[in-house]
Amino acid sequence: MPETSKLGLPLVEAAQAQKHVTVNESLSRLDAVVQLTFLEIGRSVPPGAASEGDAYTLGSGASGVWSGQDGRIAVFANGGWVFLDPGLGWQAFSSTTGARVQYDGVAWVEGGGVVSANGAGFVHRTIEIDLAISTGTSVVATGAIPANAIVYGVTGVVLVDIGGVTSLGVGVSGATDRYGTGIGTSAGAWLRGLTGSPLAYYAETDLVVTGEGGAFDGTGSLRLAVHFAELTLPRA
């Protein structure tokens, strides 16, 4: 059966019977590929159950009904799996990480703004942490900043009223107010802590939330987000 060159959509042939089958197959593939969203990147084992339109990128050693389809896209359509070959420059959304992914001809690169022919990328990411406030003078979000991150800033919002202190400071060990000080403690209070210039962290680093004007009484919670860039390596 003839197919379109880019998306592999089945085409209706002259005098073909049951044309609706071919048309519906093409529409199903379009529905999955346009505004493409992946449930998982690099999965090798088919899920036990799937819904129409579910899509995955397949890693090495794909098994079961995905056997022999390594590196392709698997889309669940019309009750079964359809396999597509991604093209250079294809873009999609990863529902597991909330990041845009881009195909560089060999692999899917997450969050890449510019990606080289061999996968080296200038990648922007955001990591979000919900932090329950315990008792004491400070609370630590362990490893919130990944190693080799170039951090632009930290944002956050108070989810539940924080008790025992009059305000908050957010930073890292040795610079506990780097991303903000005098931050309110009531639900809805927020921070937008920008670094004057992007700051590199070469090792995994904790975020520290410090109580100002007292000590935490163990109530409340805070949502923090770290906004950063990474330089990914080219393939050998």
N, C-alpha and C positions, 0 to 999 in steps of 0.2 A: 504494500500500500504506500503511495507517495506521501511524503511528509514535508512540512515547512522546514527551511534550512536552519533556523535559529532555535526554535522551541520544540521541534519535532512533532508538530501538531498534525494529526491525520487529515488528509485531504479527500474530498469526495471525488470519486472517479466517474467518468462518463458512463451513463446508463447503469450506475450502481444501484443495487437493490438495498432496501433498508438504510437509506441515507441518514436517517435520524441517529443511527448508532454511531456513525463516524462523527457527525456534527456534535453529538452529546459528549463523545470522548474528547474532542478538541476543546469544547467549552469547559469540561472538568479539569483538563490540564491548565488551561488559561486561568481558571479560578484559583488553582494552587500556586502557579508560578508568578502571576501578576501580584505585586505587593507580597512577595514571598516571605513566609515566616517559618523558621525552623524550630521544632520542639527540642532538638538536641543536635549538636555538631559532633560528627565523628562517631556515631553510634554503630555498633557492629551486630547487635542482637535485636531482632524485631521485637516490638512490644507485644505483650500478651493480648491487648485489645487496642483498636485504633478507630478514630472517627474520620469521616469523609474530609479530605483536605489536609490531614496531618502530614507533615513533611519533615524529613530528616536528611542530613548529609551522612553518607556511609563511610566508616573508617576501614582500616585494613582488617582482613579476616572476617568479613561479613558472613553470617551464618544463616541457617534455616532458609526461608523463602527469599532472603537477601543474598544468598550464596552466589559468588561470582560477580557481584555488583559493586565491589570496592570503589570508593571515590565518586560514586554517582549520587544523585538525589533520589530518594524514595518518597513517593507521594501515594497516600491511600485514596484511591478513587474508584467509584463504582463497586465497592466491596472487595477490592484487591489492590495490590501494589503495582504502581507504574514507576518506571525508572527513567530518569532524564540525565543527560550529560550537561553539566554547567559550562558556560562559556566565559572566556576571559572578561573580567570586568563586571560579571553578574553581582548584584547586591541583594542582601536580604536582611531580615531582622531575627536575632536570636532571642526567643522568649525566655530562655533560662538565665541569660545574663543582662538582657535589656540593651544590648549593643548591636550596632550595625555590623554586618560581616560582608566581606568582599572577596571574590574569587580571583586569585592571581594567576590562574592557569594550572596550578598544582594543588593548592590548598585554600581553605577559607580562612581569611585573616580577620580577627575580631577588632572592631573599632578603628580600623586603619583609615587615615585621611589620605596619605600617599603611600603606596606600596610598590616596591621595586619588582623587577621581573623575577627575582628569586626570594620574594617573601619578606624582605626587610621593610618594616613599616614604621611610620610615625603615628602612634596609636594613642587615642584619647579614651580614657575610662573614667567611670564614677563608681565608687564602692559605697554602699549604704549600710549603716549599722544602727540597730535599735539597742540602746544602752539603758538597762535598768539601774537606778541609782541605789547603791547600798549605803550603809552607814560609814562615817569617817569624814576626813577632810578632802579626800579626792577619790575619783573613780576612774579606772583605766579601761579603755577599749583596746584590748590586746591585739597587736599586729594590724591595726586598722590601716596603716600606711604600708604598702608592700615594698619589698626591696627594689631598688633601682627605679623608683618612681620620681618623676619630676612634678612636684605638687604646685598647682596654681592657687589652691585655697581649700577651705573647709566651710561647709554650710551646715545648718542644723535648725531644728525646731523642737521646742518642748512639747511632748505628747501629753504628759500628765503632770500636774503641779508638783514641783520639787520642794520638799520641806527642809527646814532647819537652817537655811542660808538665805541671804538677801539677794545674792546674784551669783553668776557663774563666770569662770574663766576657762577657755579651751585652748590647749596647746600641746606641747610635748615635754618630756622630761628636760629640765634645764631652761625651758622657755614656755612656761605654763600659760602665758597669755598671748602666744604667737597668733592665734586665730580668733581671739576675742576676749574681752573682759567687760564686766558690768552687764552681763547678759541676764535678762529677766528670768524668773523661775516659774511664772504662771504658764499654763497651757497656751500655746500659740506664740509665745516669745520665740524670737528667731535670731540667728547669727549668720553673717556672710563675711567670713574672714579671708581676706585676700593677702597673698604675699606680694611684697613690692616687686619682686621678680620671681619667676619659677624657681623653686628650691628643690635640690636633689637630695633624696634620702637613699643612701647606698645599702642600708640594712633595713629589715622589717622594723617598723617603729610603732610604738603605742601612742594613741591619743590620750591625753590626760584632761579630765574635767575636774576643776578645782572649785570648791565651795568658798564663797567670799562672805564675810560677816557672820561666820558660824561654822557648824559642821552638819553634814548631811544626816538626816534622821531615818533614811532608808525608804522614803516615799518618792514616787515620781519616776519619769522616764524621759529620755531624750533621743531623738533621731539625728544622726550625724551622717554627712556625706563628704567623702574625700574626692576631689576633682584633680586628676593628674594625667600626665602623659608618660608613655614608655617608648623606648627605641627597641624594636624587635630585630633579631639577628637574621641575616640572609641564610638561605640553605646552602650547604656545601655542594 
